[in-house]
Amino acid sequence: MEWQLSFAAAGSFVEHLSSPHLSCSCGYDAAAREDGLVAGQRCSGGGGASSSSITTSSSSNDSGGCGSSITTSSSSAPGGAPAYFQPAGVCWSSDDGGCPRLLQLDDAEAQLLCMWVRTGLWVLPNISSQLKIARASAKEAAACAAAASTSTSSSLREDEEASCSSSGSSGAASEQLGPSVWLKLKLRGGGKLTALVEVLESDWRPLSLRLCLAGEHEVWRFSDWHQWQPGLWLAGGAVQSTTGEGGVVNDYSLAAVQVSSVGSSGAAGSGSTDGGSGTNSSSSRRFVQPPAPLLPPCSSFVPGLPEEVPAWHTSSGHSLVRPLLNGRDVGYFILDTGASGFVLDPSTGDALGLEAFGELQVTSIVGRIASRYRRADTFQLGPLRMARPLLMELPMAGLVTGVPDGGRVVGIVGYDVLRRAVVHVPAPPRRPPPPAAVASAPLELVTAEGRRHRGLFMVDSGAGGLDIVLNARAAQALGLGKGSTATHIKGLGGGGGARMTAQRCQLGEVWLGPHCFTSVQALYREGPGGNGGLELSQHTSGIVCGGVLGRCTLVFDYPRLRLAVRRPAAPEAAAVAAAAG
């Protein structure tokens, strides 16, 4: 894997990773503004690109599931700006297919905190003014040492103990380099993530960094710092890992550095592992998010194919579709708004002879799961066709009940499809047609005792059999705990160990704008720790799952960062209206 990093004194940076199997990049443009992008996406071609909508209109079948169809049509209205934490510039990432996206909330915060520490930019006045910097307490330093001692990997534990201790010194590292201290870094302007950074007292060179993401601690360890020119520091070595079981370790080793002065653009330097001289561009345009057309170049809509695509609703609350992989119908896929990309069962990958490579961790509701990649030639759902899709390999057995015709669920369709189409999913056919769409509205939870909580929730249609999942903060705000019952949840990845024990209780009401949902069950875990996949973000309160989403008609417009929800009329209200008519 080759790695290249360019950064500037203004705080901008761009990082490229490439190998014979895949490539990706991420960056931060300090000079850009999110409100300058159309719906958070930079569009090319004069706005001429369009995306498609996938609509499901349902009919019943003999297997107990409900059939549907998914339709595609173009739309061009821009969306709105995010209302939560927003950096001064624009954070972005580009996937293996070259499809850039805007990074927000925890993703944006983690990218800025980690990269500014890795490059030494965090000590510059213009960057440090964007941070809250304080000394960590003795309790926080002790927690760092305790976390290191429970690591499941002996090699990682030894590394952690060398850079973490309850006294705030770095053990063996401090004996050689001098005493160290732990600092807390948080972004101003509504940042929620806190980075714990161990630095040398003598010159503030970072030795390690810890950051909590999706319920796990991401750990960076730095070595071989060099001052390449006055005020420009860069570590020659950096190791990234996670504290969870089976965590992936990424080792960055610096082979070449190029320092350039480009005047007002403020470029500071670039490093790489390919032995070259880094980037030769002297323009600050290198940090700009690449063009993001609504329909990426690797995708197309096949002329003449119907817009409607069959879909099925199962008894477990999942929506299924049957795409073509390498031109073959290999089975059912879950349509999952909570999935960051494609998922494929290992047996199906083997049957198709798909190339397997790499290693990664996939976050599910029960925690992180070790996985690897598969590469296919084509993926097609209705008229939408994608070239060279990248799929994550995970076992799918036992996730869905009520699969039509005794078929198999072999994968998941997620962000990759939703980013390339406007997807319209109506409610199951047992409910009357929906009324006019409601305007944008917050989600509010009400307990049986009348306590209320309003927050930001993830939309996860792949979480079948559940209504609302709350993290510990939201459960505490609602005063949940009494009268709840224990339950066991099975998550993605199969196996007897992929389960989590949680509490379940009945909510009085759930409000989406003017519409009220009753008979809604909330799932949560008590206490600040061990929440695994329930603690997806420091900004959010939890997850809206298939049990609630299945009562609505949904329109997903990921290319423009929009979601429309239409609440069907209650059956009893429809009956009264019919009688009155």
Secondary structure as UniProt FT lines:
FT   STRAND          2..8
FT   TURN            9..10
FT   STRAND          13..18
FT   STRAND          23..29
FT   TURN            30..31
FT   HELIX           34..36
FT   TURN            39..40
FT   HELIX           45..47
FT   STRAND          52..55
FT   STRAND          59..60
FT   TURN            62..63
FT   STRAND          66..68
FT   STRAND          90..94
FT   TURN            96..97
FT   STRAND          100..102
FT   HELIX           105..119
FT   HELIX           121..123
FT   HELIX           125..128
FT   TURN            129..130
FT   STRAND          131..135
FT   HELIX           138..149
FT   HELIX           154..163
FT   TURN            166..167
FT   HELIX           172..177
FT   STRAND          180..187
FT   TURN            188..190
FT   STRAND          195..200
FT   TURN            201..203
FT   STRAND          206..213
FT   TURN            214..215
FT   STRAND          216..229
FT   TURN            230..231
FT   STRAND          232..242
FT   TURN            245..246
FT   STRAND          250..253
FT   STRAND          256..258
FT   HELIX           263..265
FT   STRAND          267..272
FT   HELIX           284..287
FT   TURN            297..298
FT   STRAND          299..301
FT   TURN            303..304
FT   STRAND          311..313
FT   TURN            315..316
FT   STRAND          319..321
FT   STRAND          324..325
FT   TURN            326..327
FT   STRAND          328..329
FT   STRAND          332..335
FT   TURN            337..338
FT   STRAND          342..344
FT   HELIX           346..352
FT   STRAND          355..364
FT   TURN            365..366
FT   STRAND          367..375
FT   STRAND          378..381
FT   TURN            382..383
FT   STRAND          384..387
FT   STRAND          390..393
FT   TURN            397..398
FT   HELIX           404..406
FT   STRAND          409..413
FT   HELIX           415..418
FT   TURN            419..420
FT   STRAND          421..425
FT   TURN            429..430
FT   STRAND          443..446
FT   TURN            448..449
FT   STRAND          452..455
FT   STRAND          457..459
FT   TURN            461..462
FT   TURN            464..465
FT   STRAND          468..470
FT   HELIX           472..477
FT   TURN            478..479
FT   TURN            482..483
FT   STRAND          485..490
FT   TURN            492..493
FT   TURN            496..497
FT   STRAND          499..507
FT   STRAND          509..512
FT   TURN            513..514
FT   STRAND          515..517
FT   STRAND          520..524
FT   HELIX           532..534
FT   STRAND          542..544
FT   HELIX           546..549
FT   TURN            550..551
FT   STRAND          553..557
FT   HELIX           558..560
FT   STRAND          562..566
FT   HELIX           571..580
//
